[in-house]
């Protein structure tokens, strides 16, 4: 069952590099964009906790509802202006979504590399 072919290790390496790049890009790009908009880390942390709670309160959609709501609430608490709080929260939500899309895209590329390797018989 266990094979030690060079091509199998290359496919593993490519997959790991793609996954690491996706993970890194998510945190680096999102962090930079959110920091440049002035949203404090505490607002993001509270919004993430609200998203996790929302995931269990309202399965499937809870994260998509509670994360932005928690972020808006924290930004409103900080800025005391609904228009500025919404603009700030929306910028952070867009940055977070971009990071997640990049990570998803690179994870799909890694899965595609594995699928191509399996279908072509690499390591068999």
The first five atom37 places (N, CA, C, CB, O) and aatype in JSON, in Angstrom:
{
  "aatype": [20, 20, 20, 20, 20, 20, 20, 20, 20, 20, 20, 20, 20, 20, 20, 20, 20, 20, 20, 20, 20, 20, 20, 20, 20, 20, 20, 20, 20, 20, 20, 20, 20, 20, 20, 20, 20, 20, 20, 20, 20, 20, 20, 20, 20, 20, 20, 20, 20, 20, 20, 20, 20, 20, 20, 20, 20, 20, 20, 20, 20, 20, 20, 20, 20, 20, 20, 20, 20, 20, 20, 20, 20, 20, 20, 20, 20, 20, 20, 20, 20, 20, 20, 20, 20, 20, 20, 20, 20, 20, 20, 20, 20, 20, 20, 20, 20, 20, 20, 20, 20, 20, 20, 20, 20, 20, 20, 20, 20, 20, 20, 20, 20, 20, 20, 20, 20, 20, 20, 20, 20, 20, 20, 20],
  "atom_mask": [
    [1, 1, 1, 1, 1],
    [1, 1, 1, 1, 1],
    [1, 1, 1, 1, 1],
    [1, 1, 1, 1, 1],
    [1, 1, 1, 1, 1],
    [1, 1, 1, 1, 1],
    [1, 1, 1, 1, 1],
    [1, 1, 1, 1, 1],
    [1, 1, 1, 1, 1],
    [1, 1, 1, 1, 1],
    [1, 1, 1, 1, 1],
    [1, 1, 1, 1, 1],
    [1, 1, 1, 1, 1],
    [1, 1, 1, 1, 1],
    [1, 1, 1, 1, 1],
    [1, 1, 1, 1, 1],
    [1, 1, 1, 1, 1],
    [1, 1, 1, 1, 1],
    [1, 1, 1, 1, 1],
    [1, 1, 1, 1, 1],
    [1, 1, 1, 1, 1],
    [1, 1, 1, 1, 1],
    [1, 1, 1, 1, 1],
    [1, 1, 1, 1, 1],
    [1, 1, 1, 1, 1],
    [1, 1, 1, 1, 1],
    [1, 1, 1, 1, 1],
    [1, 1, 1, 1, 1],
    [1, 1, 1, 1, 1],
    [1, 1, 1, 1, 1],
    [1, 1, 1, 1, 1],
    [1, 1, 1, 1, 1],
    [1, 1, 1, 1, 1],
    [1, 1, 1, 1, 1],
    [1, 1, 1, 1, 1],
    [1, 1, 1, 1, 1],
    [1, 1, 1, 1, 1],
    [1, 1, 1, 1, 1],
    [1, 1, 1, 1, 1],
    [1, 1, 1, 1, 1],
    [1, 1, 1, 1, 1],
    [1, 1, 1, 1, 1],
    [1, 1, 1, 1, 1],
    [1, 1, 1, 1, 1],
    [1, 1, 1, 1, 1],
    [1, 1, 1, 1, 1],
    [1, 1, 1, 1, 1],
    [1, 1, 1, 1, 1],
    [1, 1, 1, 1, 1],
    [1, 1, 1, 1, 1],
    [1, 1, 1, 1, 1],
    [1, 1, 1, 1, 1],
    [1, 1, 1, 1, 1],
    [1, 1, 1, 1, 1],
    [1, 1, 1, 1, 1],
    [1, 1, 1, 1, 1],
    [1, 1, 1, 1, 1],
    [1, 1, 1, 1, 1],
    [1, 1, 1, 1, 1],
    [1, 1, 1, 1, 1],
    [1, 1, 1, 1, 1],
    [1, 1, 1, 1, 1],
    [1, 1, 1, 1, 1],
    [1, 1, 1, 1, 1],
    [1, 1, 1, 1, 1],
    [1, 1, 1, 1, 1],
    [1, 1, 1, 1, 1],
    [1, 1, 1, 1, 1],
    [1, 1, 1, 1, 1],
    [1, 1, 1, 1, 1],
    [1, 1, 1, 1, 1],
    [1, 1, 1, 1, 1],
    [1, 1, 1, 1, 1],
    [1, 1, 1, 1, 1],
    [1, 1, 1, 1, 1],
    [1, 1, 1, 1, 1],
    [1, 1, 1, 1, 1],
    [1, 1, 1, 1, 1],
    [1, 1, 1, 1, 1],
    [1, 1, 1, 1, 1],
    [1, 1, 1, 1, 1],
    [1, 1, 1, 1, 1],
    [1, 1, 1, 1, 1],
    [1, 1, 1, 1, 1],
    [1, 1, 1, 1, 1],
    [1, 1, 1, 1, 1],
    [1, 1, 1, 1, 1],
    [1, 1, 1, 1, 1],
    [1, 1, 1, 1, 1],
    [1, 1, 1, 1, 1],
    [1, 1, 1, 1, 1],
    [1, 1, 1, 1, 1],
    [1, 1, 1, 1, 1],
    [1, 1, 1, 1, 1],
    [1, 1, 1, 1, 1],
    [1, 1, 1, 1, 1],
    [1, 1, 1, 1, 1],
    [1, 1, 1, 1, 1],
    [1, 1, 1, 1, 1],
    [1, 1, 1, 1, 1],
    [1, 1, 1, 1, 1],
    [1, 1, 1, 1, 1],
    [1, 1, 1, 1, 1],
    [1, 1, 1, 1, 1],
    [1, 1, 1, 1, 1],
    [1, 1, 1, 1, 1],
    [1, 1, 1, 1, 1],
    [1, 1, 1, 1, 1],
    [1, 1, 1, 1, 1],
    [1, 1, 1, 1, 1],
    [1, 1, 1, 1, 1],
    [1, 1, 1, 1, 1],
    [1, 1, 1, 1, 1],
    [1, 1, 1, 1, 1],
    [1, 1, 1, 1, 1],
    [1, 1, 1, 1, 1],
    [1, 1, 1, 1, 1],
    [1, 1, 1, 1, 1],
    [1, 1, 1, 1, 1],
    [1, 1, 1, 1, 1],
    [1, 1, 1, 1, 1],
    [1, 1, 1, 1, 1],
    [1, 1, 1, 1, 1],
    [1, 1, 1, 1, 1]
  ],
  "atom_positions": [
    [[0.8, -1.19, 0.0], [0.0, 0.0, 0.0], [0.85, 1.27, 0.0], [-0.92, -0.01, 1.19], [0.6, 2.19, -0.78]],
    [[1.85, 1.32, 0.85], [2.66, 2.54, 0.95], [3.63, 2.59, -0.22], [3.44, 2.59, 2.29], [4.35, 1.63, -0.5]],
    [[3.63, 3.72, -0.91], [4.55, 3.9, -2.02], [5.49, 5.05, -1.7], [3.8, 4.16, -3.34], [5.16, 5.95, -0.92]],
    [[6.65, 4.99, -2.31], [7.65, 6.02, -2.04], [8.14, 6.63, -3.35], [8.83, 5.44, -1.24], [9.33, 6.89, -3.51]],
    [[7.23, 6.86, -4.27], [7.66, 7.41, -5.56], [7.9, 8.91, -5.43], [6.6, 7.14, -6.65], [7.27, 9.59, -4.63]],
    [[8.81, 9.39, -6.21], [9.15, 10.81, -6.21], [7.95, 11.65, -6.64], [10.34, 11.09, -7.12], [7.71, 12.72, -6.08]],
    [[7.21, 11.17, -7.62], [6.06, 11.95, -8.11], [4.98, 12.09, -7.03], [5.47, 11.29, -9.36], [4.31, 13.11, -6.97]],
    [[4.81, 11.08, -6.2], [3.84, 11.18, -5.11], [4.26, 12.25, -4.11], [3.68, 9.81, -4.4], [3.43, 13.0, -3.6]],
    [[5.55, 12.3, -3.83], [6.05, 13.33, -2.92], [5.94, 14.72, -3.52], [7.5, 13.04, -2.54], [5.68, 15.7, -2.81]],
    [[6.14, 14.82, -4.83], [5.99, 16.11, -5.5], [4.54, 16.6, -5.4], [6.42, 16.0, -6.99], [4.3, 17.77, -5.1]],
    [[3.6, 15.7, -5.64], [2.18, 16.06, -5.52], [1.86, 16.48, -4.09], [1.27, 14.87, -5.96], [1.14, 17.45, -3.87]],
    [[2.39, 15.75, -3.12], [2.18, 16.12, -1.72], [2.76, 17.5, -1.43], [2.81, 15.06, -0.78], [2.12, 18.32, -0.78]],
    [[3.96, 17.74, -1.91], [4.6, 19.04, -1.71], [3.82, 20.17, -2.35], [6.01, 19.02, -2.27], [3.65, 21.23, -1.75]],
    [[3.34, 19.96, -3.58], [2.55, 20.98, -4.27], [1.28, 21.28, -3.48], [2.2, 20.53, -5.72], [0.92, 22.44, -3.29]],
    [[0.61, 20.24, -3.03], [-0.61, 20.43, -2.24], [-0.35, 21.19, -0.96], [-1.24, 19.1, -1.93], [-1.1, 22.1, -0.61]],
    [[0.71, 20.82, -0.25], [1.04, 21.5, 1.0], [1.43, 22.96, 0.78], [2.16, 20.77, 1.7], [1.07, 23.83, 1.58]],
    [[2.16, 23.23, -0.29], [2.54, 24.61, -0.59], [1.3, 25.44, -0.92], [3.55, 24.65, -1.76], [1.17, 26.57, -0.46]],
    [[0.39, 24.89, -1.72], [-0.84, 25.61, -2.05], [-1.67, 25.88, -0.79], [-1.67, 24.81, -3.06], [-2.19, 26.98, -0.62]],
    [[-1.79, 24.89, 0.08], [-2.56, 25.08, 1.31], [-1.89, 26.1, 2.22], [-2.72, 23.75, 2.04], [-2.58, 26.93, 2.82]],
    [[-0.58, 26.05, 2.34], [0.14, 27.02, 3.18], [0.02, 28.43, 2.62], [1.62, 26.62, 3.31], [-0.14, 29.39, 3.38]],
    [[0.09, 28.57, 1.31], [-0.07, 29.89, 0.69], [-1.48, 30.43, 0.92], [0.24, 29.82, -0.84], [-1.66, 31.62, 1.19]],
    [[-2.47, 29.57, 0.81], [-3.84, 30.0, 1.05], [-4.05, 30.43, 2.48], [-4.81, 28.9, 0.71], [-4.69, 31.45, 2.74]],
    [[-3.52, 29.67, 3.41], [-3.66, 30.01, 4.82], [-2.95, 31.32, 5.12], [-3.12, 28.88, 5.7], [-3.49, 32.18, 5.81]],
    [[-1.74, 31.46, 4.61], [-0.97, 32.67, 4.86], [-1.62, 33.89, 4.22], [0.45, 32.52, 4.34], [-1.71, 34.95, 4.84]],
    [[-2.08, 33.74, 2.99], [-2.72, 34.86, 2.3], [-3.96, 35.32, 3.03], [-3.07, 34.47, 0.86], [-4.24, 36.51, 3.1]],
    [[-4.7, 34.37, 3.58], [-5.9, 34.74, 4.32], [-5.57, 35.67, 5.47], [-6.61, 33.49, 4.84], [-6.2, 36.71, 5.63]],
    [[-4.58, 35.31, 6.25], [-4.25, 36.11, 7.42], [-3.48, 37.37, 7.08], [-3.46, 35.29, 8.39], [-3.72, 38.42, 7.68]],
    [[-2.57, 37.31, 6.13], [-1.78, 38.49, 5.79], [-2.61, 39.54, 5.06], [-0.6, 38.09, 4.93], [-2.61, 40.71, 5.44]],
    [[-3.32, 39.13, 4.02], [-4.11, 40.1, 3.25], [-5.27, 40.65, 4.06], [-4.64, 39.47, 1.97], [-5.51, 41.86, 4.08]],
    [[-5.99, 39.77, 4.74], [-7.12, 40.22, 5.54], [-6.65, 41.13, 6.66], [-7.88, 39.03, 6.11], [-7.24, 42.19, 6.89]],
    [[-5.61, 40.73, 7.34], [-5.08, 41.53, 8.45], [-4.64, 42.91, 8.0], [-3.93, 40.82, 9.11], [-4.91, 43.9, 8.68]],
    [[-3.96, 42.98, 6.87], [-3.49, 44.28, 6.37], [-4.65, 45.17, 5.96], [-2.55, 44.08, 5.18], [-4.68, 46.36, 6.28]],
    [[-5.61, 44.59, 5.26], [-6.75, 45.4, 4.79], [-7.6, 45.89, 5.96], [-7.62, 44.59, 3.82], [-8.06, 47.03, 5.97]],
    [[-7.81, 45.02, 6.93], [-8.62, 45.42, 8.09], [-7.86, 46.46, 8.92], [-8.98, 44.18, 8.97], [-8.45, 47.44, 9.38]],
    [[-6.58, 46.25, 9.1], [-5.79, 47.21, 9.87], [-5.74, 48.58, 9.17], [-4.36, 46.67, 10.08], [-5.78, 49.61, 9.83]],
    [[-5.67, 48.57, 7.85], [-5.62, 49.85, 7.12], [-6.95, 50.6, 7.2], [-5.26, 49.61, 5.66], [-6.98, 51.82, 7.05]],
    [[-8.04, 49.88, 7.45], [-9.34, 50.55, 7.57], [-9.58, 51.08, 8.97], [-10.47, 49.59, 7.18], [-10.54, 51.82, 9.2]],
    [[-8.72, 50.71, 9.92], [-8.85, 51.23, 11.27], [-9.71, 50.39, 12.2], [-9.39, 52.58, 11.22], [-9.98, 50.81, 13.33]],
    [[-10.16, 49.23, 11.75], [-10.98, 48.36, 12.6], [-10.06, 47.68, 13.61], [-11.77, 47.3, 11.75], [-9.11, 47.0, 13.22]],
    [[-10.32, 47.85, 14.91], [-9.44, 47.22, 15.9], [-9.62, 45.71, 15.95], [-9.71, 47.81, 17.28], [-10.67, 45.17, 15.59]],
    [[-8.59, 45.05, 16.39], [-8.6, 43.59, 16.48], [-9.71, 43.1, 17.42], [-7.24, 43.08, 16.98], [-10.29, 42.04, 17.19]],
    [[-10.0, 43.87, 18.45], [-11.05, 43.44, 19.4], [-12.41, 43.34, 18.71], [-11.13, 44.42, 20.58], [-13.21, 42.47, 19.04]],
    [[-12.68, 44.22, 17.76], [-13.94, 44.15, 17.02], [-14.01, 42.88, 16.19], [-14.1, 45.38, 16.11], [-15.06, 42.24, 16.12]],
    [[-12.91, 42.5, 15.58], [-12.86, 41.28, 14.77], [-13.03, 40.05, 15.67], [-11.54, 41.19, 13.98], [-13.74, 39.11, 15.31]],
    [[-12.39, 40.06, 16.83], [-12.49, 38.92, 17.75], [-13.92, 38.74, 18.23], [-11.54, 39.1, 18.95], [-14.44, 37.63, 18.26]],
    [[-14.57, 39.84, 18.62], [-15.96, 39.75, 19.08], [-16.86, 39.31, 17.94], [-16.43, 41.11, 19.65], [-17.77, 38.5, 18.15]],
    [[-16.63, 39.82, 16.75], [-17.43, 39.42, 15.59], [-17.24, 37.93, 15.29], [-17.07, 40.26, 14.36], [-18.2, 37.24, 14.95]],
    [[-16.01, 37.45, 15.41], [-15.76, 36.02, 15.18], [-16.48, 35.16, 16.22], [-14.25, 35.73, 15.21], [-17.05, 34.12, 15.89]],
    [[-16.45, 35.61, 17.48], [-17.17, 34.85, 18.52], [-18.68, 34.89, 18.25], [-16.87, 35.43, 19.92], [-19.37, 33.89, 18.43]],
    [[-19.18, 36.04, 17.81], [-20.61, 36.12, 17.47], [-20.92, 35.19, 16.31], [-21.01, 37.58, 17.12], [-21.98, 34.57, 16.28]],
    [[-20.02, 35.1, 15.35], [-20.21, 34.2, 14.22], [-20.26, 32.74, 14.64], [-19.12, 34.39, 13.2], [-21.07, 31.97, 14.13]],
    [[-19.4, 32.36, 15.57], [-19.4, 30.98, 16.07], [-20.71, 30.7, 16.81], [-18.18, 30.72, 17.0], [-21.32, 29.64, 16.62]],
    [[-21.13, 31.62, 17.65], [-22.41, 31.45, 18.36], [-23.54, 31.36, 17.34], [-22.66, 32.62, 19.36], [-24.43, 30.51, 17.46]],
    [[-23.52, 32.24, 16.35], [-24.55, 32.24, 15.32], [-24.59, 30.96, 14.53], [-24.34, 33.38, 14.39], [-25.66, 30.52, 14.11]],
    [[-23.43, 30.35, 14.33], [-23.37, 29.08, 13.6], [-24.19, 28.01, 14.3], [-21.92, 28.61, 13.45], [-24.79, 27.15, 13.64]],
    [[-24.23, 28.05, 15.63], [-24.99, 27.04, 16.38], [-26.43, 27.48, 16.61], [-24.32, 26.76, 17.71], [-27.33, 26.64, 16.7]],
    [[-26.66, 28.78, 16.72], [-28.02, 29.27, 16.94], [-28.85, 29.14, 15.67], [-28.0, 30.74, 17.42], [-30.01, 28.73, 15.71]],
    [[-28.26, 29.5, 14.54], [-28.93, 29.47, 13.25], [-28.05, 28.69, 12.28], [-29.22, 30.93, 12.72], [-27.28, 29.28, 11.53]],
    [[-28.18, 27.36, 12.29], [-27.27, 26.54, 11.49], [-27.2, 26.99, 10.03], [-27.69, 25.08, 11.55], [-28.2, 27.44, 9.45]],
    [[-26.05, 26.87, 9.46], [-25.68, 27.2, 8.09], [-25.59, 28.72, 7.87], [-26.69, 26.6, 7.12], [-24.54, 29.2, 7.45]],
    [[-26.64, 29.46, 8.15], [-26.65, 30.9, 7.88], [-26.17, 31.75, 9.06], [-28.02, 31.32, 7.49], [-25.89, 32.94, 8.88]],
    [[-26.08, 31.17, 10.24], [-25.76, 31.94, 11.43], [-24.45, 32.68, 11.35], [-25.74, 31.06, 12.61], [-24.36, 33.83, 11.8]],
    [[-23.43, 32.05, 10.8], [-22.13, 32.7, 10.67], [-22.22, 33.92, 9.77], [-21.09, 31.72, 10.13], [-21.63, 34.96, 10.05]],
    [[-22.97, 33.79, 8.68], [-23.11, 34.89, 7.72], [-23.95, 36.03, 8.27], [-23.72, 34.38, 6.44], [-23.84, 37.16, 7.78]],
    [[-24.78, 35.76, 9.25], [-25.64, 36.8, 9.84], [-24.98, 37.41, 11.07], [-27.02, 36.22, 10.2], [-24.93, 38.63, 11.22]],
    [[-24.47, 36.56, 11.96], [-23.97, 37.02, 13.24], [-22.6, 37.69, 13.16], [-23.9, 35.87, 14.2], [-22.33, 38.62, 13.93]],
    [[-21.73, 37.25, 12.25], [-20.42, 37.89, 12.13], [-20.55, 39.37, 11.75], [-19.56, 37.16, 11.09], [-20.01, 40.23, 12.45]],
    [[-21.26, 39.7, 10.65], [-21.41, 41.13, 10.33], [-22.18, 41.91, 11.39], [-22.1, 41.28, 8.99], [-21.88, 43.07, 11.65]],
    [[-23.19, 41.27, 11.99], [-23.96, 41.95, 13.03], [-23.08, 42.26, 14.25], [-25.18, 41.1, 13.46], [-23.16, 43.35, 14.81]],
    [[-22.26, 41.31, 14.65], [-21.36, 41.53, 15.77], [-20.32, 42.58, 15.45], [-20.68, 40.24, 16.16], [-19.96, 43.39, 16.31]],
    [[-19.83, 42.57, 14.23], [-18.85, 43.56, 13.81], [-19.47, 44.96, 13.79], [-18.28, 43.21, 12.43], [-18.86, 45.92, 14.25]],
    [[-20.68, 45.07, 13.24], [-21.36, 46.36, 13.23], [-21.6, 46.86, 14.65], [-22.68, 46.27, 12.46], [-21.4, 48.04, 14.94]],
    [[-22.04, 45.97, 15.53], [-22.3, 46.37, 16.91], [-21.03, 46.89, 17.58], [-22.87, 45.19, 17.72], [-21.08, 47.9, 18.29]],
    [[-19.92, 46.22, 17.37], [-18.66, 46.68, 17.97], [-18.2, 48.0, 17.36], [-17.58, 45.61, 17.79], [-17.7, 48.88, 18.07]],
    [[-18.36, 48.14, 16.07], [-17.96, 49.39, 15.43], [-18.89, 50.54, 15.83], [-17.94, 49.23, 13.91], [-18.44, 51.67, 15.99]],
    [[-20.17, 50.25, 16.0], [-21.09, 51.29, 16.46], [-20.75, 51.71, 17.89], [-22.55, 50.8, 16.38], [-20.81, 52.89, 18.24]],
    [[-20.4, 50.73, 18.69], [-19.99, 51.02, 20.08], [-18.75, 51.91, 20.1], [-19.71, 49.71, 20.85], [-18.63, 52.8, 20.94]],
    [[-17.83, 51.68, 19.17], [-16.59, 52.43, 19.12], [-16.78, 53.82, 18.48], [-15.54, 51.65, 18.34], [-16.24, 54.8, 18.99]],
    [[-17.53, 53.9, 17.39], [-17.63, 55.14, 16.62], [-18.84, 56.0, 16.97], [-17.67, 54.81, 15.16], [-18.81, 57.22, 16.76]],
    [[-19.89, 55.41, 17.48], [-21.13, 56.12, 17.84], [-21.79, 56.82, 16.65], [-20.83, 57.14, 18.92], [-22.5, 57.81, 16.82]],
    [[-21.54, 56.32, 15.46], [-22.17, 56.86, 14.26], [-22.54, 55.68, 13.36], [-21.22, 57.87, 13.51], [-21.65, 54.97, 12.89]],
    [[-23.84, 55.44, 13.11], [-24.23, 54.26, 12.35], [-23.65, 54.22, 10.93], [-25.73, 54.19, 12.26], [-23.27, 53.14, 10.46]],
    [[-23.57, 55.34, 10.26], [-23.04, 55.35, 8.89], [-21.56, 54.99, 8.87], [-23.26, 56.73, 8.24], [-21.13, 54.16, 8.06]],
    [[-20.78, 55.59, 9.75], [-19.35, 55.27, 9.82], [-19.13, 53.84, 10.3], [-18.62, 56.25, 10.75], [-18.23, 53.15, 9.81]],
    [[-19.95, 53.39, 11.25], [-19.82, 52.02, 11.76], [-20.14, 51.01, 10.65], [-20.76, 51.79, 12.96], [-19.45, 50.0, 10.52]],
    [[-21.17, 51.28, 9.86], [-21.52, 50.37, 8.77], [-20.41, 50.34, 7.71], [-22.87, 50.79, 8.12], [-20.04, 49.27, 7.23]],
    [[-19.89, 51.51, 7.36], [-18.81, 51.56, 6.36], [-17.58, 50.81, 6.85], [-18.44, 53.02, 6.04], [-16.96, 50.06, 6.09]],
    [[-17.23, 50.99, 8.09], [-16.07, 50.31, 8.66], [-16.29, 48.8, 8.73], [-15.77, 50.85, 10.06], [-15.41, 48.02, 8.37]],
    [[-17.47, 48.4, 9.19], [-17.78, 46.97, 9.3], [-17.83, 46.33, 7.92], [-19.13, 46.76, 10.03], [-17.34, 45.22, 7.73]],
    [[-18.42, 47.03, 6.95], [-18.53, 46.47, 5.61], [-17.14, 46.29, 4.98], [-19.4, 47.37, 4.71], [-16.9, 45.3, 4.29]],
    [[-16.24, 47.23, 5.21], [-14.88, 47.1, 4.71], [-14.2, 45.85, 5.31], [-14.06, 48.37, 5.03], [-13.53, 45.11, 4.6]],
    [[-14.38, 45.64, 6.59], [-13.78, 44.48, 7.24], [-14.41, 43.18, 6.74], [-13.93, 44.59, 8.77], [-13.71, 42.18, 6.57]],
    [[-15.72, 43.18, 6.51], [-16.39, 41.98, 6.0], [-15.88, 41.66, 4.59], [-17.94, 42.18, 5.98], [-15.62, 40.5, 4.28]],
    [[-15.72, 42.68, 3.75], [-15.2, 42.44, 2.4], [-13.77, 41.9, 2.45], [-15.24, 43.74, 1.58], [-13.42, 41.01, 1.68]],
    [[-12.96, 42.43, 3.33], [-11.57, 41.95, 3.45], [-11.55, 40.5, 3.92], [-10.77, 42.84, 4.43], [-10.77, 39.7, 3.41]],
    [[-12.4, 40.18, 4.88], [-12.48, 38.81, 5.38], [-12.96, 37.86, 4.29], [-13.42, 38.73, 6.6], [-12.42, 36.76, 4.13]],
    [[-13.97, 38.28, 3.53], [-14.5, 37.44, 2.45], [-13.44, 37.21, 1.37], [-15.76, 38.08, 1.84], [-13.33, 36.11, 0.83]],
    [[-12.68, 38.25, 1.05], [-11.62, 38.1, 0.05], [-10.59, 37.07, 0.51], [-10.93, 39.45, -0.22], [-10.17, 36.21, -0.27]],
    [[-10.19, 37.16, 1.76], [-9.24, 36.18, 2.3], [-9.77, 34.76, 2.25], [-8.87, 36.54, 3.72], [-9.05, 33.83, 1.92]],
    [[-11.05, 34.61, 2.58], [-11.66, 33.28, 2.55], [-11.74, 32.74, 1.13], [-13.05, 33.31, 3.19], [-11.54, 31.55, 0.9]],
    [[-12.04, 33.62, 0.16], [-12.1, 33.18, -1.24], [-10.74, 32.76, -1.75], [-12.67, 34.28, -2.12], [-10.62, 31.78, -2.49]],
    [[-9.71, 33.5, -1.38], [-8.35, 33.12, -1.78], [-7.99, 31.77, -1.18], [-7.33, 34.2, -1.35], [-7.45, 30.91, -1.87]],
    [[-8.28, 31.59, 0.09], [-7.98, 30.32, 0.74], [-8.76, 29.17, 0.11], [-8.28, 30.39, 2.24], [-8.21, 28.09, -0.12]],
    [[-10.03, 29.39, -0.18], [-10.85, 28.37, -0.83], [-10.29, 28.03, -2.21], [-12.3, 28.83, -0.95], [-10.19, 26.86, -2.57]],
    [[-9.94, 29.05, -2.98], [-9.4, 28.8, -4.31], [-8.12, 27.98, -4.29], [-9.14, 30.11, -5.01], [-7.96, 27.06, -5.08]],
    [[-7.22, 28.3, -3.38], [-5.98, 27.53, -3.29], [-6.21, 26.13, -2.74], [-4.97, 28.27, -2.42], [-5.52, 25.19, -3.14]],
    [[-7.17, 25.98, -1.84], [-7.51, 24.64, -1.35], [-8.11, 23.79, -2.48], [-8.5, 24.72, -0.17], [-7.83, 22.59, -2.57]],
    [[-8.92, 24.41, -3.33], [-9.48, 23.68, -4.47], [-8.38, 23.3, -5.47], [-10.56, 24.52, -5.17], [-8.43, 22.22, -6.06]],
    [[-7.4, 24.18, -5.66], [-6.27, 23.83, -6.52], [-5.48, 22.65, -5.95], [-5.34, 25.04, -6.68], [-5.06, 21.77, -6.69]],
    [[-5.3, 22.63, -4.62], [-4.6, 21.51, -3.98], [-5.39, 20.22, -4.15], [-4.36, 21.8, -2.48], [-4.83, 19.17, -4.44]],
    [[-6.71, 20.31, -3.97], [-7.55, 19.12, -4.17], [-7.52, 18.68, -5.63], [-9.01, 19.41, -3.73], [-7.52, 17.48, -5.92]],
    [[-7.5, 19.64, -6.54], [-7.41, 19.3, -7.96], [-6.1, 18.62, -8.3], [-7.56, 20.55, -8.8], [-6.07, 17.68, -9.1]],
    [[-5.01, 19.07, -7.71], [-3.71, 18.43, -7.94], [-3.74, 16.98, -7.44], [-2.58, 19.21, -7.23], [-3.22, 16.08, -8.1]],
    [[-4.35, 16.78, -6.27], [-4.46, 15.42, -5.74], [-5.33, 14.56, -6.66], [-5.05, 15.44, -4.31], [-4.98, 13.41, -6.94]],
    [[-6.47, 15.11, -7.12], [-7.37, 14.34, -7.98], [-6.68, 13.96, -9.29], [-8.63, 15.14, -8.27], [-6.81, 12.83, -9.75]],
    [[-5.96, 14.9, -9.88], [-5.23, 14.6, -11.11], [-4.19, 13.52, -10.87], [-4.56, 15.87, -11.66], [-4.0, 12.63, -11.7]],
    [[-3.52, 13.59, -9.72], [-2.52, 12.56, -9.4], [-3.18, 11.2, -9.23], [-1.76, 12.94, -8.12], [-2.65, 10.19, -9.71]],
    [[-4.32, 11.16, -8.57], [-5.02, 9.88, -8.37], [-5.49, 9.31, -9.71], [-6.24, 10.06, -7.42], [-5.3, 8.12, -9.99]],
    [[-6.1, 10.17, -10.53], [-6.62, 9.69, -11.81], [-5.52, 9.28, -12.79], [-7.47, 10.74, -12.44], [-5.74, 8.42, -13.63]],
    [[-4.36, 9.9, -12.67], [-3.25, 9.53, -13.56], [-2.4, 8.4, -13.01], [-2.39, 10.73, -13.81], [-1.47, 7.94, -13.68]],
    [[-2.7, 7.95, -11.81], [-2.0, 6.8, -11.24], [-0.67, 7.13, -10.61], [-1.78, 5.79, -12.28], [0.19, 6.26, -10.53]],
    [[-0.48, 8.33, -10.16], [0.78, 8.69, -9.49], [0.91, 7.89, -8.2], [0.84, 10.22, -9.2], [-0.01, 7.86, -7.39]],
    [[2.02, 7.28, -8.02], [2.28, 6.52, -6.81], [1.75, 5.1, -6.82], [1.71, 7.23, -5.66], [1.92, 4.36, -5.85]],
    [[1.1, 4.71, -7.91], [0.53, 3.36, -7.97], [1.54, 2.35, -8.46], [-0.69, 3.33, -8.88], [1.24, 1.17, -8.57]]
  ]
}
